[in-house]
Amino acid sequence: MTQPKIALVTGASRGAGAGIARGFGELGYTVYVTGRTITPGDAKGWDGTVLPGTVAATAQRVTELGGKGVPVVCDHADDAQVARVFEQIMDEQGRLDVLVNNAAYMHHQLIEKMPFWEKELDAQKIIDVGLRSAYVASWHAARIMVPQGSGIIAMTSSFGATCYMHGPAYGAQKAGLDKLAHDMAHDFAGTGVAAVSLWLGPQVTERSKIAVKTNPEQYEGFLDMAENPEFSAHVIDAIDKTPNRDELSGQTLIVAEIAKALGVTDRGHERPSHRAMLGDPRPKNPAAVY
């Protein structure tokens, strides 16, 4: 009997992370779900309303969908807590096949239309929990994956890496994730480990549904073309299995485009790329300086 793959999805109490965890559950994975939320009500939407979702609820849903969900409360701003997550995975599973770096600090002014200096300084914390935290988690994952000779690390990025989206802190975080995957793939060459950055399209999440209500003109038609977050998990699984996996490693990939290339659909639907409107990912650069 084939052993289930072991995945860690960070920042998965709700939103895209929770959906990606559920998507792996649909594929029969054992999924470690990290996040800070223990009790519903700890997080709020753009309009101040309470958001649902906890690490335990996501893990339970993963199990209901056919996988095995393991909730782990973790603040990804705390390196010691992050280290304990990987220790737990190794103690319980002895391996890690997939890491999805999704945890990010969501400031309440993120989508407000104002210059960065008029937002609170705390908006920059997405660089701490979002970019720096992805490096830390990847460092731990690499120390498991390289010795076992297999594994994939995926970053949840967006078109905001190259176009203006939600201000400079958000853009710097997404651009940084793309570069992390690019350079990690260089170091992973020949190890059996891959790293990719994924430009997710608009996501159907608790926050996005509130954004549609809060800013109806800005988000008109949003939900009609938005991706279910489970879609990204299925795409990561397909990337990991494809024969040209090594070629894809280090690339920034648009989820809708690579899904079409690999024959993956979102509940039977192909999703639009948005490349023509929002721009192109930066290509892999073969130059290397030590």
MARVEXBA-368498 format. One record per atom (N, C-alpha, C, CB): residue in three letters; x, y, z. Coordinates in steps of 0.1 Angstrom, whole numbers, padded with zeros to 4 digits, always signed. Glycine has a CB too. Layout:
// MARVEXBA-368498
alaXYZ;...
END
This chain:
// MARVEXBA-368498
met+0008-0012+0000;met+0000+0000+0000;met+0009+0013+0000;met-0010+0000+0012;thr+0006+0022-0009;thr+0013+0034-0010;thr+0011+0043+0002;thr+0010+0042-0023;gln+0022+0048+0008;gln+0020+0057+0020;gln+0016+0071+0015;gln+0034+0058+0027;pro+0007+0077+0023;pro+0002+0090+0019;pro+0014+0100+0020;pro-0009+0095+0028;lys+0013+0110+0011;lys+0023+0121+0012;lys+0021+0130+0024;lys+0023+0129-0001;ile+0032+0135+0029;ile+0031+0144+0041;ile+0033+0158+0036;ile+0042+0140+0051;ala+0023+0167+0039;ala+0024+0181+0035;ala+0023+0190+0048;ala+0013+0185+0025;leu+0030+0201+0047;leu+0028+0212+0057;leu+0023+0224+0050;leu+0041+0215+0065;val+0012+0229+0054;val+0006+0242+0048;val+0006+0252+0060;val-0008+0240+0042;thr+0014+0263+0058;thr+0015+0273+0068;thr+0004+0283+0066;thr+0028+0280+0068;gly-0001+0289+0077;gly-0011+0299+0077;gly-0024+0294+0071;gly-0007+0311+0068;ala-0029+0283+0077;ala-0040+0276+0071;ala-0053+0275+0080;ala-0036+0262+0068;ser-0054+0285+0089;ser-0066+0285+0097;ser-0078+0289+0088;ser-0065+0296+0108;arg-0076+0297+0078;arg-0086+0301+0069;arg-0080+0305+0056;arg-0095+0312+0075;gly-0088+0311+0047;gly-0083+0316+0035;gly-0077+0306+0025;gly-0073+0327+0038;ala-0067+0311+0017;ala-0061+0303+0007;ala-0054+0291+0013;ala-0051+0311-0001;gly-0048+0293+0025;gly-0041+0282+0032;gly-0050+0271+0036;gly-0033+0287+0044;ala-0061+0274+0041;ala-0071+0264+0045;ala-0076+0257+0033;ala-0083+0270+0052;gly-0078+0264+0022;gly-0083+0257+0010;gly-0072+0248+0004;gly-0087+0268+0000;ile-0060+0252+0004;ile-0049+0244-0001;ile-0048+0231+0008;ile-0036+0251-0001;ala-0049+0233+0021;ala-0049+0221+0029;ala-0061+0212+0026;ala-0050+0225+0044;arg-0072+0217+0024;arg-0084+0209+0020;arg-0081+0202+0007;arg-0097+0217+0019;gly-0075+0209-0003;gly-0072+0203-0016;gly-0063+0191-0014;gly-0066+0213-0025;phe-0053+0192-0006;phe-0044+0180-0003;phe-0052+0169+0004;phe-0032+0184+0005;gly-0061+0173+0012;gly-0070+0163+0019;gly-0078+0155+0008;gly-0079+0169+0028;glu-0083+0162-0002;glu-0090+0155-0013;glu-0081+0145-0020;glu-0095+0165-0023;leu-0068+0147-0020;leu-0058+0138-0026;leu-0053+0127-0017;leu-0047+0146-0032;gly-0058+0127-0005;gly-0054+0117+0005;gly-0041+0120+0013;gly-0052+0104-0003;tyr-0036+0132+0012;tyr-0024+0136+0019;tyr-0027+0136+0035;tyr-0019+0149+0015;thr-0016+0134+0042;thr-0016+0138+0056;thr-0011+0152+0056;thr-0006+0128+0065;val-0019+0161+0062;val-0016+0176+0061;val-0014+0182+0075;val-0027+0183+0054;tyr-0003+0187+0078;tyr+0000+0195+0090;tyr-0005+0209+0087;tyr+0015+0194+0094;val-0014+0214+0095;val-0020+0227+0094;val-0015+0236+0105;val-0036+0226+0094;thr-0008+0247+0101;thr-0004+0257+0111;thr-0012+0270+0110;thr+0011+0259+0110;gly-0012+0276+0121;gly-0019+0289+0122;gly-0020+0293+0137;gly-0033+0289+0116;arg-0024+0306+0139;arg-0025+0311+0153;arg-0039+0309+0159;arg-0021+0325+0153;thr-0049+0307+0151;thr-0063+0308+0156;thr-0067+0295+0162;thr-0072+0311+0144;ile-0070+0296+0175;ile-0075+0285+0183;ile-0090+0286+0185;ile-0068+0284+0196;thr-0095+0298+0186;thr-0109+0301+0189;thr-0115+0310+0178;thr-0111+0308+0203;pro-0126+0306+0172;pro-0132+0315+0162;pro-0134+0329+0168;pro-0146+0309+0157;gly-0131+0339+0160;gly-0133+0353+0165;gly-0120+0360+0167;gly-0140+0353+0177;asp-0108+0353+0166;asp-0095+0359+0168;asp-0092+0368+0156;asp-0085+0348+0170;ala-0097+0365+0144;ala-0094+0373+0132;ala-0106+0380+0127;ala-0088+0364+0121;lys-0104+0391+0120;lys-0115+0399+0115;lys-0113+0403+0101;lys-0117+0412+0124;gly-0124+0404+0094;gly-0124+0408+0080;gly-0121+0423+0078;gly-0137+0404+0073;trp-0121+0427+0065;trp-0118+0441+0061;trp-0129+0451+0067;trp-0118+0443+0046;asp-0141+0446+0070;asp-0151+0454+0075;asp-0152+0453+0090;asp-0164+0451+0069;gly-0143+0446+0096;gly-0144+0444+0111;gly-0152+0432+0116;gly-0149+0456+0117;thr-0158+0425+0107;thr-0166+0414+0111;thr-0157+0402+0115;thr-0176+0410+0100;val-0162+0393+0123;val-0154+0382+0128;val-0153+0371+0117;val-0161+0375+0140;leu-0141+0366+0114;leu-0139+0356+0104;leu-0140+0342+0111;leu-0126+0358+0097;pro-0146+0332+0104;pro-0145+0319+0109;pro-0131+0312+0106;pro-0156+0310+0102;gly-0129+0301+0112;gly-0117+0293+0109;gly-0108+0292+0120;gly-0110+0299+0098;thr-0103+0279+0123;thr-0093+0276+0132;thr-0084+0265+0126;thr-0099+0272+0146;val-0072+0263+0132;val-0063+0253+0127;val-0070+0239+0129;val-0050+0253+0135;ala-0078+0238+0140;ala-0084+0225+0143;ala-0096+0222+0133;ala-0090+0225+0157;ala-0103+0233+0129;ala-0114+0231+0120;ala-0109+0228+0106;ala-0122+0244+0119;thr-0098+0234+0102;thr-0092+0231+0089;thr-0087+0216+0089;thr-0081+0240+0086;ala-0080+0212+0099;ala-0075+0199+0100;ala-0087+0188+0100;ala-0067+0197+0113;gln-0097+0191+0107;gln-0109+0182+0107;gln-0115+0181+0093;gln-0120+0188+0117;arg-0115+0192+0086;arg-0121+0192+0072;arg-0112+0184+0063;arg-0123+0206+0067;val-0099+0185+0065;val-0089+0177+0057;val-0092+0162+0059;val-0075+0180+0061;thr-0095+0158+0071;thr-0098+0144+0074;thr-0111+0140+0068;thr-0098+0142+0089;glu-0121+0148+0069;glu-0134+0145+0063;glu-0133+0143+0048;glu-0144+0156+0066;leu-0124+0150+0042;leu-0123+0149+0027;leu-0114+0137+0022;leu-0116+0162+0022;gly-0109+0129+0032;gly-0102+0117+0028;gly-0087+0117+0031;gly-0103+0115+0014;gly-0082+0128+0036;gly-0068+0128+0041;gly-0068+0127+0056;gly-0061+0141+0036;lys-0057+0131+0062;lys-0055+0132+0076;lys-0050+0146+0080;lys-0046+0120+0081;gly-0058+0153+0087;gly-0054+0166+0091;gly-0048+0166+0105;gly-0066+0176+0091;val-0037+0174+0107;val-0030+0175+0120;val-0029+0190+0123;val-0016+0167+0120;pro-0037+0195+0133;pro-0036+0209+0136;pro-0024+0212+0145;pro-0048+0214+0143;val-0016+0222+0142;val-0005+0226+0150;val-0005+0241+0152;val+0009+0222+0143;val-0008+0246+0164;val-0008+0260+0166;val+0006+0266+0166;val-0014+0264+0180;cys+0008+0276+0157;cys+0022+0281+0155;cys+0021+0296+0150;cys+0029+0273+0144;asp+0028+0304+0157;asp+0030+0318+0152;asp+0043+0318+0144;asp+0030+0328+0165;his+0042+0321+0131;his+0053+0320+0123;his+0062+0332+0124;his+0049+0319+0108;ala+0059+0341+0133;ala+0069+0352+0137;ala+0079+0347+0148;ala+0061+0364+0142;asp+0076+0335+0153;asp+0084+0329+0164;asp+0092+0318+0158;asp+0075+0325+0176;asp+0105+0319+0156;asp+0113+0309+0150;asp+0114+0296+0159;asp+0128+0314+0148;ala+0113+0297+0172;ala+0113+0285+0180;ala+0100+0277+0178;ala+0114+0289+0195;gln+0089+0284+0177;gln+0077+0276+0174;gln+0077+0269+0161;gln+0065+0286+0175;val+0083+0276+0151;val+0084+0270+0137;val+0093+0258+0138;val+0090+0280+0127;ala+0104+0259+0145;ala+0113+0247+0146;ala+0106+0235+0152;ala+0125+0251+0155;arg+0097+0238+0162;arg+0090+0227+0169;arg+0080+0220+0159;arg+0083+0232+0181;val+0075+0228+0150;val+0066+0222+0140;val+0073+0211+0132;val+0060+0232+0130;phe+0085+0214+0127;phe+0093+0205+0119;phe+0098+0193+0128;phe+0105+0212+0113;glu+0101+0196+0140;glu+0105+0185+0149;glu+0093+0175+0151;glu+0109+0190+0163;gln+0081+0181+0152;gln+0069+0172+0154;gln+0067+0164+0142;gln+0057+0181+0157;ile+0068+0170+0130;ile+0066+0162+0118;ile+0076+0151+0117;ile+0067+0172+0105;met+0089+0153+0120;met+0099+0143+0119;met+0096+0132+0129;met+0113+0149+0120;asp+0092+0136+0141;asp+0090+0126+0152;asp+0078+0117+0148;asp+0087+0133+0165;glu+0068+0123+0142;glu+0055+0115+0139;glu+0056+0109+0125;glu+0044+0124+0139;gln+0063+0114+0115;gln+0062+0109+0101;gln+0076+0105+0096;gln+0056+0120+0092;gly+0086+0111+0101;gly+0100+0108+0096;gly+0103+0113+0082;gly+0101+0093+0096;arg+0094+0121+0077;arg+0096+0127+0063;arg+0087+0139+0061;arg+0094+0116+0052;leu+0090+0147+0051;leu+0081+0157+0046;leu+0082+0158+0031;leu+0085+0171+0053;asp+0071+0158+0025;asp+0071+0157+0010;asp+0068+0171+0004;asp+0061+0147+0005;val+0060+0179+0011;val+0055+0192+0005;val+0055+0202+0016;val+0041+0190-0002;leu+0060+0214+0013;leu+0059+0226+0022;leu+0052+0236+0013;leu+0072+0230+0027;val+0041+0242+0018;val+0035+0253+0012;val+0037+0265+0021;val+0020+0251+0008;asn+0044+0275+0017;asn+0047+0287+0024;asn+0035+0297+0021;asn+0060+0293+0021;asn+0026+0298+0030;asn+0014+0306+0028;asn+0012+0316+0039;asn+0002+0297+0026;ala+0017+0314+0051;ala+0015+0323+0062;ala+0019+0337+0059;ala+0023+0318+0075;ala+0010+0346+0062;ala+0014+0360+0059;ala+0005+0369+0069;ala+0011+0364+0045;tyr+0011+0380+0073;tyr+0005+0390+0082;tyr-0005+0398+0073;tyr+0015+0399+0089;met-0018+0398+0077;met-0028+0405+0070;met-0032+0418+0078;met-0040+0397+0067;his-0026+0429+0074;his-0029+0442+0080;his-0043+0447+0076;his-0019+0453+0077;his-0050+0453+0086;his-0064+0457+0083;his-0066+0467+0072;his-0071+0461+0096;gln-0055+0474+0069;gln-0055+0485+0059;gln-0050+0480+0045;gln-0047+0497+0063;leu-0047+0467+0044;leu-0040+0461+0032;leu-0047+0466+0019;leu-0040+0446+0033;ile-0060+0465+0018;ile-0066+0468+0005;ile-0072+0482+0005;ile-0077+0458+0003;glu-0069+0490+0015;glu-0074+0504+0014;glu-0066+0512+0004;glu-0073+0511+0028;lys-0072+0520-0004;lys-0066+0528-0015;lys-0060+0541-0009;lys-0076+0531-0026;met-0048+0540-0004;met-0040+0551+0001;met-0025+0549+0000;met-0044+0554+0016;pro-0017+0559+0000;pro-0003+0557-0001;pro+0003+0550+0011;pro+0005+0570-0004;phe+0014+0544+0010;phe+0019+0535+0021;phe+0022+0543+0033;phe+0032+0528+0016;trp+0026+0556+0032;trp+0030+0564+0044;trp+0018+0568+0052;trp+0038+0576+0040;glu+0006+0567+0046;glu-0007+0570+0053;glu-0012+0558+0060;glu-0017+0576+0044;lys-0007+0546+0057;lys-0011+0534+0064;lys-0002+0533+0077;lys-0009+0521+0055;glu-0007+0525+0086;glu+0001+0523+0098;glu+0014+0515+0094;glu-0007+0514+0108;leu+0025+0518+0102;leu+0037+0512+0099;leu+0037+0496+0101;leu+0048+0517+0109;asp+0027+0492+0109;asp+0026+0477+0110;asp+0023+0470+0097;asp+0015+0474+0120;ala+0018+0477+0087;ala+0016+0471+0074;ala+0028+0464+0069;ala+0011+0481+0064;gln+0040+0468+0073;gln+0052+0462+0068;gln+0054+0448+0074;gln+0064+0470+0071;lys+0046+0444+0084;lys+0049+0431+0090;lys+0046+0419+0081;lys+0040+0430+0102;ile+0040+0422+0069;ile+0039+0411+0059;ile+0052+0407+0054;ile+0030+0416+0047;ile+0062+0415+0055;ile+0076+0411+0052;ile+0082+0402+0062;ile+0085+0424+0050;asp+0078+0404+0075;asp+0083+0395+0086;asp+0076+0382+0085;asp+0081+0402+0099;val+0063+0382+0086;val+0055+0370+0084;val+0049+0370+0070;val+0043+0369+0096;gly+0056+0363+0061;gly+0052+0363+0047;gly+0064+0360+0039;gly+0045+0377+0043;leu+0075+0368+0041;leu+0087+0366+0034;leu+0098+0360+0043;leu+0093+0380+0028;arg+0101+0366+0054;arg+0111+0361+0063;arg+0107+0347+0068;arg+0114+0370+0075;ser+0094+0346+0072;ser+0089+0333+0077;ser+0090+0322+0067;ser+0075+0335+0082;ala+0088+0325+0054;ala+0089+0315+0043;ala+0104+0310+0042;ala+0085+0321+0030;tyr+0113+0319+0044;tyr+0127+0315+0044;tyr+0130+0305+0056;tyr+0137+0327+0045;val+0125+0309+0067;val+0128+0301+0079;val+0122+0287+0077;val+0122+0307+0092;ala+0109+0286+0073;ala+0103+0273+0071;ala+0110+0265+0060;ala+0088+0275+0067;ser+0114+0272+0050;ser+0121+0265+0039;ser+0134+0259+0043;ser+0123+0274+0027;trp+0141+0267+0052;trp+0154+0262+0058;trp+0152+0249+0065;trp+0160+0273+0067;his+0142+0248+0073;his+0139+0236+0081;his+0135+0225+0071;his+0128+0239+0091;ala+0126+0228+0061;ala+0122+0218+0052;ala+0133+0212+0044;ala+0111+0224+0043;ala+0142+0221+0040;ala+0154+0216+0032;ala+0162+0206+0039;ala+0162+0228+0027;arg+0163+0208+0052;arg+0172+0199+0060;arg+0165+0185+0062;arg+0174+0206+0074;ile+0152+0185+0059;ile+0146+0172+0058;ile+0146+0166+0044;ile+0131+0173+0064;met+0142+0174+0035;met+0140+0170+0021;met+0153+0166+0014;met+0133+0180+0013;val+0163+0174+0015;val+0176+0170+0008;val+0181+0157+0012;val+0186+0181+0011;pro+0182+0154+0025;pro+0187+0140+0029;pro+0178+0129+0024;pro+0188+0139+0044;gln+0165+0131+0023;gln+0156+0121+0018;gln+0156+0120+0003;gln+0142+0123+0023;gly+0161+0130-0004;gly+0163+0130-0018;gly+0150+0133-0026;gly+0168+0117-0023;ser+0140+0140-0019;ser+0128+0143-0026;ser+0120+0154-0018;ser+0119+0131-0027;gly+0111+0161-0025;gly+0103+0171-0018;gly+0101+0183-0027;gly+0109+0175-0005;ile+0091+0190-0024;ile+0088+0203-0032;ile+0084+0214-0022;ile+0077+0200-0042;ile+0089+0226-0024;ile+0085+0237-0016;ile+0078+0247-0026;ile+0098+0244-0010;ala+0066+0251-0022;ala+0058+0260-0030;ala+0055+0273-0022;ala+0045+0254-0035;met+0057+0284-0029;met+0053+0297-0023;met+0040+0302-0029;met+0065+0308-0026;thr+0031+0307-0021;thr+0019+0313-0026;thr+0021+0328-0029;thr+0007+0311-0017;ser+0024+0331-0041;ser+0027+0345-0046;ser+0015+0350-0054;ser+0040+0345-0053;ser+0017+0362-0061;ser+0007+0367-0069;ser+0012+0377-0079;ser-0003+0375-0060;phe+0004+0382-0088;phe+0008+0392-0098;phe+0013+0405-0091;phe-0004+0395-0107;gly+0010+0406-0078;gly+0015+0418-0071;gly+0030+0418-0070;gly+0009+0418-0058;ala+0037+0407-0074;ala+0052+0407-0074;ala+0058+0416-0084;ala+0056+0392-0076;thr+0050+0419-0095;thr+0056+0428-0105;thr+0047+0440-0108;thr+0058+0420-0118;cys+0034+0439-0106;cys+0025+0451-0108;cys+0022+0457-0094;cys+0012+0446-0115;tyr+0017+0469-0094;tyr+0013+0475-0082;tyr+0001+0469-0076;tyr+0011+0491-0083;met+0001+0464-0064;met-0010+0457-0058;met-0009+0459-0043;met-0011+0442-0062;his-0018+0466-0037;his-0020+0467-0023;his-0008+0474-0016;his-0021+0454-0016;gly+0001+0481-0024;gly+0012+0489-0018;gly+0025+0481-0018;gly+0008+0493-0004;pro+0036+0489-0015;pro+0049+0484-0016;pro+0053+0472-0007;pro+0059+0494-0013;ala+0047+0472+0005;ala+0050+0460+0014;ala+0045+0447+0009;ala+0044+0463+0028;tyr+0033+0447+0004;tyr+0027+0435-0002;tyr+0035+0431-0014;tyr+0012+0438-0006;gly+0038+0441-0023;gly+0046+0438-0035;gly+0060+0432-0032;gly+0047+0450-0044;ala+0067+0438-0022;ala+0080+0434-0019;ala+0080+0419-0014;ala+0086+0443-0009;gln+0069+0416-0006;gln+0068+0403+0000;gln+0066+0393-0012;gln+0056+0402+0009;lys+0057+0396-0021;lys+0055+0386-0032;lys+0067+0385-0041;lys+0043+0391-0040;ala+0073+0396-0044;ala+0085+0396-0053;ala+0096+0388-0046;ala+0090+0410-0056;gly+0097+0389-0033;gly+0107+0382-0025;gly+0105+0367-0025;gly+0107+0387-0011;leu+0092+0363-0024;leu+0089+0349-0025;leu+0093+0343-0038;leu+0074+0347-0023;asp+0091+0350-0049;asp+0095+0345-0062;asp+0110+0343-0063;asp+0090+0355-0074;lys+0117+0353-0057;lys+0132+0352-0057;lys+0137+0341-0048;lys+0138+0365-0053;leu+0130+0339-0037;leu+0134+0327-0028;leu+0133+0314-0036;leu+0125+0327-0016;ala+0122+0312-0043;ala+0120+0300-0050;ala+0131+0298-0061;ala+0106+0299-0056;his+0133+0309-0068;his+0143+0309-0079;his+0157+0305-0074;his+0144+0323-0085;asp+0161+0311-0063;asp+0175+0309-0058;asp+0176+0295-0050;asp+0179+0320-0049;met+0165+0292-0043;met+0165+0279-0037;met+0166+0267-0047;met+0152+0277-0028;ala+0159+0269-0058;ala+0160+0259-0069;ala+0174+0257-0074;ala+0151+0262-0080;his+0182+0268-0074;his+0196+0267-0078;his+0204+0258-0069;his+0203+0281-0079;asp+0201+0260-0056;asp+0208+0252-0046;asp+0203+0238-0045;asp+0207+0259-0032;phe+0191+0236-0049;phe+0185+0223-0048;phe+0189+0214-0061;phe+0170+0224-0048;ala+0195+0220-0071;ala+0198+0212-0083;ala+0205+0199-0080;ala+0206+0221-0093;gly+0199+0188-0085;gly+0205+0175-0083;gly+0202+0168-0070;gly+0220+0177-0084;thr+0194+0175-0062;thr+0191+0169-0049;thr+0178+0161-0049;thr+0190+0179-0038;gly+0169+0163-0059;gly+0156+0157-0059;gly+0145+0166-0053;gly+0156+0144-0052;val+0149+0178-0049;val+0140+0187-0043;val+0137+0199-0052;val+0146+0193-0029;ala+0125+0203-0053;ala+0121+0214-0062;ala+0115+0226-0054;ala+0111+0209-0073;ala+0116+0237-0060;ala+0110+0249-0054;ala+0104+0257-0065;ala+0121+0258-0047;val+0091+0261-0063;val+0084+0269-0072;val+0076+0280-0065;val+0074+0261-0081;ser+0074+0291-0072;ser+0065+0302-0067;ser+0053+0302-0076;ser+0073+0316-0067;leu+0041+0303-0070;leu+0029+0302-0077;leu+0021+0315-0076;leu+0020+0291-0072;trp+0018+0321-0088;trp+0009+0333-0088;trp-0005+0328-0088;trp+0012+0342-0101;leu-0011+0328-0077;leu-0025+0325-0076;leu-0034+0336-0082;leu-0029+0322-0061;gly-0045+0332-0088;gly-0054+0342-0092;gly-0063+0346-0081;gly-0063+0336-0104;pro-0073+0355-0083;pro-0082+0359-0072;pro-0088+0346-0066;pro-0093+0368-0077;gln-0088+0346-0052;gln-0092+0334-0045;gln-0106+0336-0038;gln-0082+0331-0034;val-0114+0325-0038;val-0126+0325-0031;val-0123+0322-0016;val-0136+0315-0037;thr-0123+0332-0008;thr-0120+0331+0006;thr-0129+0339+0015;thr-0105+0335+0009;glu-0128+0337+0028;glu-0137+0345+0037;glu-0134+0360+0035;glu-0135+0341+0051;arg-0122+0364+0034;arg-0118+0378+0033;arg-0123+0384+0019;arg-0103+0380+0035;ser-0121+0376+0009;ser-0124+0381-0004;ser-0139+0383-0006;ser-0119+0372-0015;lys-0147+0375+0000;lys-0162+0376+0000;lys-0166+0389+0007;lys-0169+0364+0006;ile-0159+0393+0018;ile-0161+0405+0025;ile-0157+0417+0016;ile-0154+0405+0039;ala-0145+0415+0010;ala-0140+0426+0001;ala-0150+0429-0010;ala-0127+0422-0005;val-0157+0419-0015;val-0167+0422-0026;val-0178+0430-0021;val-0172+0408-0031;lys-0182+0427-0008;lys-0193+0435-0002;lys-0188+0449+0002;lys-0198+0428+0010;thr-0176+0450+0007;thr-0171+0463+0012;thr-0168+0472+0000;thr-0158+0460+0020;asn-0162+0467-0011;asn-0158+0475-0022;asn-0164+0469-0035;asn-0142+0476-0024;pro-0177+0470-0037;pro-0184+0464-0048;pro-0179+0468-0062;pro-0199+0466-0047;glu-0176+0481-0063;glu-0172+0486-0076;glu-0158+0481-0080;glu-0171+0502-0076;gln-0149+0481-0070;gln-0135+0476-0072;gln-0135+0461-0075;gln-0127+0479-0060;tyr-0144+0453-0069;tyr-0144+0439-0070;tyr-0155+0433-0078;tyr-0144+0432-0057;glu-0161+0441-0087;glu-0172+0437-0095;glu-0168+0425-0104;glu-0177+0448-0105;gly-0176+0414-0104;gly-0173+0402-0112;gly-0162+0394-0106;gly-0169+0406-0125;phe-0157+0397-0094;phe-0146+0390-0088;phe-0148+0375-0086;phe-0142+0396-0075;leu-0160+0372-0080;leu-0162+0358-0076;leu-0165+0349-0088;leu-0174+0357-0067;asp-0169+0356-0099;asp-0173+0348-0111;asp-0160+0342-0118;asp-0179+0357-0122;met-0149+0348-0116;met-0136+0343-0122;met-0126+0338-0112;met-0130+0353-0132;ala-0130+0339-0099;ala-0120+0336-0089;ala-0118+0321-0088;ala-0125+0341-0075;glu-0106+0317-0083;glu-0102+0303-0081;glu-0106+0298-0067;glu-0087+0301-0083;asn-0110+0285-0067;asn-0112+0279-0054;asn-0098+0275-0049;asn-0121+0266-0055;pro-0094+0278-0037;pro-0080+0276-0032;pro-0076+0261-0033;pro-0079+0281-0019;glu-0085+0252-0032;glu-0082+0238-0034;glu-0075+0235-0047;glu-0095+0229-0033;phe-0078+0243-0057;phe-0072+0242-0070;phe-0057+0242-0070;phe-0077+0253-0079;ser-0051+0251-0062;ser-0037+0253-0061;ser-0030+0240-0055;ser-0033+0265-0052;ala-0037+0233-0046;ala-0031+0221-0040;ala-0030+0210-0051;ala-0040+0216-0029;his-0041+0209-0060;his-0041+0200-0070;his-0030+0203-0081;his-0054+0199-0077;val-0027+0216-0083;val-0017+0220-0092;val-0003+0217-0086;val-0018+0235-0095;ile-0001+0219-0073;ile+0012+0216-0067;ile+0015+0201-0068;ile+0012+0220-0052;asp+0005+0193-0066;asp+0006+0178-0067;asp+0010+0174-0081;asp-0007+0171-0063;ala+0003+0181-0091;ala+0006+0178-0105;ala+0021+0182-0109;ala-0004+0184-0114;ile+0025+0193-0104;ile+0039+0198-0106;ile+0049+0188-0101;ile+0041+0212-0100;asp+0046+0183-0089;asp+0055+0174-0082;asp+0056+0160-0090;asp+0050+0171-0068;lys+0046+0157-0097;lys+0045+0144-0105;lys+0050+0145-0119;lys+0032+0138-0104;thr+0050+0157-0125;thr+0053+0158-0139;thr+0067+0155-0143;thr+0049+0173-0144;pro+0069+0149-0154;pro+0083+0145-0159;pro+0092+0157-0160;pro+0082+0138-0172;asn+0087+0169-0163;asn+0096+0181-0164;asn+0096+0189-0152;asn+0091+0190-0176;arg+0095+0183-0140;arg+0095+0189-0127;arg+0108+0197-0125;arg+0094+0179-0116;asp+0120+0192-0129;asp+0132+0199-0127;asp+0133+0212-0135;asp+0144+0190-0131;glu+0127+0211-0147;glu+0126+0223-0155;glu+0118+0234-0149;glu+0121+0220-0169;leu+0107+0230-0142;leu+0098+0239-0136;leu+0103+0245-0123;leu+0084+0233-0133;ser+0112+0238-0116;ser+0118+0242-0104;ser+0125+0255-0106;ser+0128+0231-0098;gly+0123+0265-0097;gly+0129+0278-0098;gly+0120+0288-0106;gly+0142+0277-0105;gln+0110+0283-0112;gln+0102+0292-0120;gln+0091+0298-0111;gln+0095+0285-0132;thr+0086+0310-0116;thr+0074+0316-0111;thr+0063+0312-0121;thr+0075+0332-0109;leu+0053+0305-0116;leu+0043+0299-0125;leu+0029+0305-0122;leu+0043+0284-0123;ile+0022+0309-0132;ile+0008+0313-0131;ile-0001+0301-0129;ile+0003+0322-0143;val-0008+0300-0118;val-0015+0287-0115;val-0024+0284-0127;val-0023+0289-0102;ala-0032+0293-0132;ala-0042+0290-0142;ala-0035+0284-0155;ala-0049+0303-0146;glu-0023+0289-0158;glu-0015+0285-0170;glu-0009+0271-0168;glu-0005+0295-0174;ile-0002+0269-0157;ile+0004+0256-0155;ile-0006+0245-0153;ile+0014+0257-0143;ala-0018+0249-0147;ala-0029+0239-0145;ala-0033+0234-0159;ala-0040+0246-0138;lys-0035+0244-0168;lys-0039+0240-0182;lys-0029+0231-0188;lys-0042+0252-0190;ala-0016+0234-0187;ala-0006+0226-0193;ala-0005+0212-0187;ala+0008+0233-0191;leu-0009+0211-0174;leu-0008+0198-0168;leu-0021+0191-0167;leu-0002+0200-0154;gly-0032+0196-0173;gly-0045+0190-0173;gly-0052+0190-0160;gly-0043+0176-0177;val-0050+0201-0152;val-0057+0202-0139;val-0068+0213-0141;val-0047+0206-0128;thr-0080+0210-0136;thr-0091+0220-0137;thr-0095+0223-0123;thr-0102+0214-0145;asp-0102+0234-0122;asp-0108+0239-0109;asp-0123+0235-0109;asp-0106+0254-0107;arg-0125+0223-0103;arg-0139+0218-0103;arg-0145+0217-0117;arg-0148+0227-0094;gly-0137+0214-0126;gly-0141+0212-0140;gly-0140+0225-0149;gly-0155+0208-0140;his-0135+0236-0143;his-0134+0248-0150;his-0119+0252-0152;his-0141+0260-0142;glu-0116+0258-0164;glu-0103+0264-0166;glu-0105+0279-0161;glu-0099+0264-0181;arg-0094+0284-0154;arg-0095+0297-0149;arg-0086+0307-0158;arg-0090+0297-0135;pro-0090+0319-0159;pro-0082+0329-0167;pro-0069+0332-0161;pro-0090+0342-0169;ser-0059+0335-0169;ser-0045+0338-0165;ser-0043+0352-0159;ser-0036+0336-0176;his-0049+0362-0165;his-0047+0376-0161;his-0033+0382-0164;his-0049+0378-0146;arg-0026+0374-0172;arg-0012+0378-0176;arg-0013+0391-0185;arg-0005+0367-0184;ala-0023+0391-0194;ala-0024+0403-0203;ala-0027+0416-0196;ala-0034+0400-0214;met-0034+0415-0185;met-0038+0427-0178;met-0028+0431-0167;met-0051+0425-0171;leu-0022+0421-0160;leu-0014+0423-0148;leu+0001+0421-0150;leu-0018+0415-0137;gly+0005+0415-0161;gly+0020+0414-0164;gly+0025+0399-0163;gly+0027+0422-0155;asp+0038+0398-0167;asp+0045+0385-0168;asp+0053+0382-0156;asp+0053+0385-0181;pro+0055+0370-0152;pro+0065+0366-0142;pro+0079+0368-0148;pro+0063+0351-0138;arg+0088+0371-0139;arg+0102+0372-0143;arg+0107+0358-0147;arg+0111+0379-0132;pro+0114+0357-0158;pro+0120+0343-0162;pro+0131+0339-0153;pro+0124+0344-0177;lys+0135+0326-0153;lys+0146+0321-0146;lys+0159+0328-0153;lys+0147+0306-0147;asn+0168+0331-0144;asn+0181+0337-0148;asn+0192+0327-0146;asn+0184+0350-0141;pro+0198+0322-0156;pro+0208+0311-0155;pro+0222+0316-0149;pro+0211+0305-0168;ala+0224+0329-0148;ala+0236+0334-0142;ala+0237+0331-0127;ala+0237+0349-0144;ala+0249+0328-0123;ala+0251+0326-0108;ala+0264+0332-0104;ala+0251+0310-0106;val+0264+0339-0093;val+0276+0345-0087;val+0277+0340-0073;val+0275+0361-0087;tyr+0289+0336-0069;tyr+0292+0330-0056;tyr+0300+0340-0048;tyr+0298+0316-0057;
END
